[in-house]
Amino acid sequence: MPFKHLVLLLAVVIAAAAVTIWLGMRAASAFSLPQSAMALVPLALLAIVLVRLLRGRTRQK
């Protein structure tokens, strides 16, 4: 991959993450959620991914 494309990809990913966090904080303040509730979102997503991985590895093929 050319260096120029790598830098562009990294910039887009970082910008997307920043916008996601910004929107999440705005939504949390609109619904009067504590900031600790926002920390639970990534943990819940991680738990879902781990459960799906473990289920996929224990299934008989």
MODELLER restraints for C-alpha pairs under 7 A, 6 or more apart:
rsr = mdl.restraints
at = mdl.atoms
